[in-house]
Amino acid sequence: MAHLRCLPALYFALLLLAGCNNFQHKKPDATKGVVTGIVLCADTGKPARFATVTLTSAPRPGEKLDDEAPLPAAETTITDLDGRFRLEAVQPGHYYAFATLEGYLDPTLAFDPDKLKSLSAGWEQRRYAIDRWKVHLAEVTVAVHKTADISIEIERGAEIAGAVTFDDGSPAIGMHFQVFRKSDKGDMTTVGLALMDTWTLHTLSDGHGRYAITNLPAGEYAVCTLMPAAAEDSAPRVCLGNTFRKKESKTVKVGSGEIANGTDIEIPLSGLHTVSGTVSALADGHPLNHATLRLLYADDREGVRETALLEDGSFSFEDVPEGKYILAVTGAMDAVQKTSESGSGVDAASAKNLDDIHYADKEIPLLVMGELADVNLAVSAASATSSTPPAPPATPPAPQ
């Protein structure tokens, strides 16, 4: 099989679990082992052609991992026209093998990201992933100068499909998506892992507004569309049932191998407003250059949007629906301005070894019924590590 180049558009989902270099074929090595096998499709019994096969090493307590993927690839290859594969020069050890193919179950869509985040150690995250996906894994032990032969079966996944339109009937093209799965406890957990990008899922609506989210485990799901933005956290969201809130979204049930068609979402063109403003120091009113701004619903603090403060101290949330919110600023800081021996100020952007002043978190209520500009959050200094005290207030604090 010819050498496989890195093609992000075609292989991006595969690369979430493995780097491009792992697709390169290795030469036989007498000091290592070989893994061969076949991948079959459970629904047809036919070979899984051009499926990706991944070997992930068994977790060892205390092991430190550089790879953020819960099932990091030790070795990866692609099956041939007979569904067969061969991995040369595999380090001796104990591994788990699995295969992925478009239309079939994808392990990254089965894990609970919140559960993964709660496990601080990499080997604990890997153990959780293996336990969660074990029914789909094949165990294999690799020995020096030995060939281990395995068989892997992949199962057809569920699919949610529909169209996204604006309320004037035109198609919503290039929309991203969020998917939430209803747990046994009734809460909604995020589907997908943002491993190499700012987007959890990479499904986009096409030129007619149509979309299909594939490779899902059977379950009950809420689907939201995200308007184009720099990152998922800053994107305006509209959910199934044409609601802006995840908790008010309608859900759809879909079984293994089933397609839930007609899962349509409509985006309103009116009733959306811009909220913009600045974050400044309470002491002297100068704009800060670093902070995170979060917009929350006032009743239950559900996250609506998140953005980073710009260098000039400004921020903006586009397409915010009408309602009551909380605007929260966290992690605010800026550099202390040093003073030269002559008494002239040194430009903080060009000075070296400047210490940061950190500012206290702050929240203010917002009622959005139209465009909101010049929203100012004036925050007080929490601590300063510089030996140079902040300059005295030059102007009165901005009114709140």
Buried (B, 14 or more C-beta within 10 A) or exposed (E): EEEBEEEEEEBEBBBBBBBBEBBEEBEEBEEBBBBEBBBBBBBEEEBBBBBBBBBBBBBEEEEEBEBBBBBBBBBBBBBBEEBBBBBBBBBEBEBBBBBBBEBBBBBBBBBBBEBBEEBEBBBBBBBBBBEBBEEBBBEBEBEEEEEBEBEBBBBBBBBBBBBBBEEEEEBBBEBBBBBBBBEEEEEBBBBBBBBBEEBBBBBEBBEEBBBBBBBBBBBBBBBBBBBEBEBBBBBBBBBBBBBBBBEEBEBBEBEBBBBBBEBBBBBBEEBBBBBBBBBBBBBBBBBBBBBBBBBBBEEEEEEBBBBBBBEEBEBBBBBBBBBEBBBBBBEBBBBBBBEEEEEEEEEEEEBEEBEBBBBEBBBBEBEBEEEBEEBBBBBEBEEBEBEEEBBEEEEEBBEE
